[in-house]
């Protein structure tokens, strides 16, 4: 074994090793360098950049947007404009999508390495020899030993699959394969009903696939029940078959088709997408040798300063027990770097917005009414149907609602649940209001531009004290 960077032994700078090269890792590396440290990043995969840019947020949102364009061309609501089914060249779509992925990876990740000489990259798979030592096994079987002052684990997560008889012997897709598939399936079955499953199911539906969604329970089971119910209605209106509380008894493949027997009968399809969550990439790290504690599923347990159970080892992103969102990973990476270099920064997730990029979009922040009750908070809520939002009426699209939850005694905003076109844009205003501990009345008194979807927040806030159906347009 060789000692990494032995020529830098006299370097007095704090040395931080970061395992992983995703958003959390790069956010940490940049901040650590700004704070005077030198950084060694370790990557075992073929490309740097992690999930978001390569196989997650970026390619999925490009695909979802293209499916939206197809849907608007074929099923828009406006009189006098002919609807038509466009010709789709999926191969060209994937080519454009992946070109944008490569461009962003180069601009936001590869260029960073060129711009920061204090950040070095080692290719290879890392594991702990002990709490202070990482061993990186490289492609040529060479092993590099690293003994940094601090360590950040940012190894991300990968698609996980349920234990269904026969599944592992079939050519099913995860989201990774689905996003770069150059053919649109005739009939796609999607197992799963959370974020990735629903986003991709609707995208393929709009691109021309017959789609069947098989859900273990309901759509978006962790959210307010009305959100899942609303999305089921939309999916069925668009032609999807939705099977709630239904999973296949087994899966087999006859060379041409998947066969899925279930309580709903036997389902045959030419492609199967399994999107039932993601599991932390921690098995290969040999965390037990370092004494780093994990949850049962392998996610690393961290506190609000991103500290693990070992004082000098930190973790950030999807490999931890924190919410699996890229902006959470980046924020966690930055704060971990501050703390590793002597600072004191915590990550407060009480006003963390979340978005599901279906159409209508789902936007959530803070507590649901049920969650407030579990915490012993006496709360109340109001729900505003989008038929009461002027912009939704102007768009001829009133699918969805805006719901606000408030503390009864003080009127303080506790949470927002939104199912609406542009819900991902609307939710940030609610998050800022929540972060600043605004009351419902203070939200209702704000000036909101007309005609906008975000004006629905004001209207919903007004419903706590008045009937908005009796107000004129843009009533103050």
Secondary structure, 3 states (H helix, E strand, C coil): CEECCHHHCCCCCCEEEEECCCHHHHHHHHHHHHCCCEEEEEECCCCCCHHHHHHCHHHHHHHHHHHHHHHHHHHCCCCCCCCCCCCCCHHHHHHHHHHHHHHHHHHHHHHHHHHCCCEEEEECEEEEEECCEEEEECCCCCEEEECCCEEEECCCEEECCCCCECHHHCCCECHHHHHHCCCCCCEEEEECCCHHHHHHHHHHHHHCCEEEEECCCCCCCCCCHHHHHHHHHHHHHCCCEEECCCCCCECEECCCCEEECCCCCCEEECEEEECCCEEECCHHHCHHHCCCCECCCCCECCCCCCECCCCCEEECCCCECCCCCHHHHHHHHHHHHHHHCCCCCCCCCCCCCEEECCCCEEEEEECCHHHHHHCCCCEEEEEEEHHHCHHHHHCCCCCCEEEEEEECCCCEEEEEEEEECCHHHHHHHHHHHHHCCCEHHHHHCCCCCCCCCCHHHHHHHHCCCCCHHHCCCCCC
